[in-house]
Amino acid sequence: MKIKKVETGGHPIAVVSGSEILIEDVQAALDLMATVRYETDSDRLVIYKSLLSESFFDLKTRLAGEILQKFVNYHVKAAIVGDFSGYTSRSLRDFIYESNNGNDIFFLATEEQAIEKLSRLK
């Protein structure tokens, strides 16, 4: 796992990348939030889609809801970066749409879009 700190708009943003799955359950997401806060003092993070278990994107597992609720509960804003066009589930597409119209969690195509979005939040 690699964590890069980006300073924009007065809010530090942590960009988390890596080559292996990092989040397979709720505890792993909590551990990531704690590590990011400790290392970057940031409550905004960009996470690459490849770091998430595929079960995250199967809404029947409830993993996405449980993990994203933890982000909201701990006041962490997050953007998940990747190509989501391959998912055919209407419920997942609706979930992504609703998240992108909220204020806490976003699903975006590029790191640049994610940093811009997170830097504009209050």
Phi and psi in degrees as a GROMACS rama.xvg file:
@    title "Ramachandran Plot"
@    xaxis  label "Phi"
@    yaxis  label "Psi"
@TYPE xy
-124.375  133.184  LYS-2
-119.596  120.983  ILE-3
-112.187  132.967  LYS-4
-97.7327  127.493  LYS-5
-117.678  128.942  VAL-6
-101.097  116.906  GLU-7
-148.274  140.364  THR-8
58.1553  23.5784  GLY-9
82.9061  -1.275  GLY-10
-119.531  122.26  HIS-11
-69.8955  140.198  PRO-12
-124.08  129.546  ILE-13
-95.784  129.804  ALA-14
-107.885  116.352  VAL-15
-103.784  124.571  VAL-16
-136.394  171.032  SER-17
168.094  -179.296  GLY-18
-112.082  1.70585  SER-19
-134.948  162.14  GLU-20
-65.157  127.766  ILE-21
-106.654  -32.8731  LEU-22
-117.631  108.014  ILE-23
-115.839  -12.5679  GLU-24
-154.833  176.409  ASP-25
-63.4525  -41.3026  VAL-26
-61.7075  -39.2258  GLN-27
-63.278  -37.2462  ALA-28
-66.7757  -41.5895  ALA-29
-63.0011  -42.2924  LEU-30
-61.7402  -40.9912  ASP-31
-62.9987  -45.5141  LEU-32
-57.9915  -44.101  MET-33
-65.0158  -43.0899  ALA-34
-63.093  -44.9636  THR-35
-62.8709  -44.949  VAL-36
-61.7214  -42.926  ARG-37
-65.3606  -45.5232  TYR-38
-80.855  -28.2522  GLU-39
-124.563  -8.08541  THR-40
54.0709  39.8034  ASP-41
-117.188  142.371  SER-42
-112.716  20.4239  ASP-43
-131.269  127.455  ARG-44
-141.419  148.219  LEU-45
-106.263  126.277  VAL-46
-123.277  129.815  ILE-47
-75.5053  138.864  TYR-48
-52.4312  -36.2271  LYS-49
-63.6729  -15.6113  SER-50
-84.6624  -9.49576  LEU-51
-100.086  139.761  LEU-52
-61.6045  145.752  SER-53
-61.1439  -24.8763  GLU-54
-64.7512  -20.613  SER-55
-60.0723  -36.7755  PHE-56
-89.0875  1.52412  PHE-57
-100.975  99.2389  ASP-58
-62.2436  -20.0817  LEU-59
-62.8297  -25.5769  LYS-60
-75.1622  -18.0922  THR-61
67.3358  4.88578  ARG-62
-63.4085  -45.7259  LEU-63
-59.0592  -47.7041  ALA-64
-61.4642  -43.4905  GLY-65
-65.4959  -43.7809  GLU-66
-67.4809  -47.5102  ILE-67
-67.0119  -29.8836  LEU-68
-64.3859  -37.4046  GLN-69
-63.1438  -41.2367  LYS-70
-58.8843  -45.7556  PHE-71
-64.9958  -45.5249  VAL-72
-59.4331  -36.2102  ASN-73
-95.7577  13.4856  TYR-74
56.3334  42.7675  HIS-75
-108.218  124.94  VAL-76
-91.571  136.785  LYS-77
-139.527  146.43  ALA-78
-125.574  126.508  ALA-79
-98.6933  126.248  ILE-80
-109.407  130.832  VAL-81
163.952  -173.105  GLY-82
-99.7518  114.947  ASP-83
-105.241  5.86048  PHE-84
-68.6537  -20.3298  SER-85
-77.0082  -10.3942  GLY-86
-86.3771  127.019  TYR-87
-100.109  -7.43158  THR-88
-66.4344  122.285  SER-89
-63.2607  -39.1654  ARG-90
-64.3672  -37.5309  SER-91
-67.9002  -42.2992  LEU-92
-60.6894  -41.3347  ARG-93
-64.1175  -41.0054  ASP-94
-60.0723  -46.0988  PHE-95
-63.3857  -44.1336  ILE-96
-59.1083  -49.0348  TYR-97
-63.7992  -41.0421  GLU-98
-61.5661  -44.5268  SER-99
-66.2581  -19.6683  ASN-100
-96.0295  5.90007  ASN-101
-97.3693  -156.571  GLY-102
-124.533  3.7351  ASN-103
-123.349  -41.5451  ASP-104
-126.949  136.036  ILE-105
-136.908  147.271  PHE-106
-117.147  110.155  PHE-107
-128.799  161.862  LEU-108
-79.6225  -33.7212  ALA-109
-132.196  158.433  THR-110
-61.3559  -39.1734  GLU-111
-62.0105  -44.4082  GLU-112
-61.73  -40.5861  GLN-113
-64.9767  -44.7909  ALA-114
-64.1062  -43.286  ILE-115
-61.0216  -46.118  GLU-116
-61.9688  -48.2001  LYS-117
-68.2852  -31.0477  LEU-118
-73.2228  -22.4017  SER-119
-86.3348  -9.57937  ARG-120
-75.897  152.154  LEU-121
